[in-house]
């Protein structure tokens, strides 16, 4: 996860005024002065019979209680670790 966050941070910082404000995963970032919560999650198989169908699911996590009541946009990024 740390490597993927580093890749995302590096890509965003090259093009925008970007900074990580706080958090691990989920975490709060600022892009050109706009705050956004980001959550990175690995895709997993949705059906054991068909490996071509994947999903990413939000876990129960205390940080999401604050995010749900916030006016700050939330970005859920599902990723395929193999590809």
FENHU-V144283 format. One record per residue. N is the residue number from 1. RES is the residue in one letter. PSI is psi in degrees with one decimal (none if undefined). Layout:
[[N,RES,PSI] [N,RES,PSI]]
//
This chain:
[[1,X,-41.3] [2,X,-40.4] [3,X,-42.9] [4,X,-42.6] [5,X,-39.2] [6,X,-41.6] [7,X,-45.6] [8,X,-46.8] [9,X,-44.5] [10,X,-44.3] [11,X,-43.6] [12,X,-37.4] [13,X,-20.3] [14,X,-25.0] [15,X,-19.3] [16,X,169.3] [17,X,104.8] [18,X,141.3] [19,X,151.0] [20,X,127.1] [21,X,-54.9] [22,X,169.5] [23,X,167.6] [24,X,-65.8] [25,X,98.7] [26,X,160.6] [27,X,157.9] [28,X,130.5] [29,X,164.5] [30,X,126.0] [31,X,112.5] [32,X,40.8] [33,X,-0.3] [34,X,126.6] [35,X,140.2] [36,X,133.1] [37,X,138.0] [38,X,137.1] [39,X,125.2] [40,X,131.8] [41,X,133.7] [42,X,137.7] [43,X,147.1] [44,X,165.8] [45,X,131.3] [46,X,-28.4] [47,X,128.4] [48,X,-26.8] [49,X,-25.2] [50,X,102.6] [51,X,-7.4] [52,X,-4.9] [53,X,120.9] [54,X,167.5] [55,X,162.2] [56,X,131.5] [57,X,137.6] [58,X,131.2] [59,X,169.3] [60,X,120.1] [61,X,133.5] [62,X,-32.8] [63,X,-28.2] [64,X,-23.3] [65,X,-43.5] [66,X,-41.7] [67,X,-41.5] [68,X,-33.6] [69,X,-1.7] [70,X,154.8] [71,X,0.7] [72,X,131.7] [73,X,150.7] [74,X,127.6] [75,X,122.7] [76,X,114.9] [77,X,108.1] [78,X,138.5] [79,X,152.0] [80,X,107.5] [81,X,-33.6] [82,X,-41.1] [83,X,none]]
//
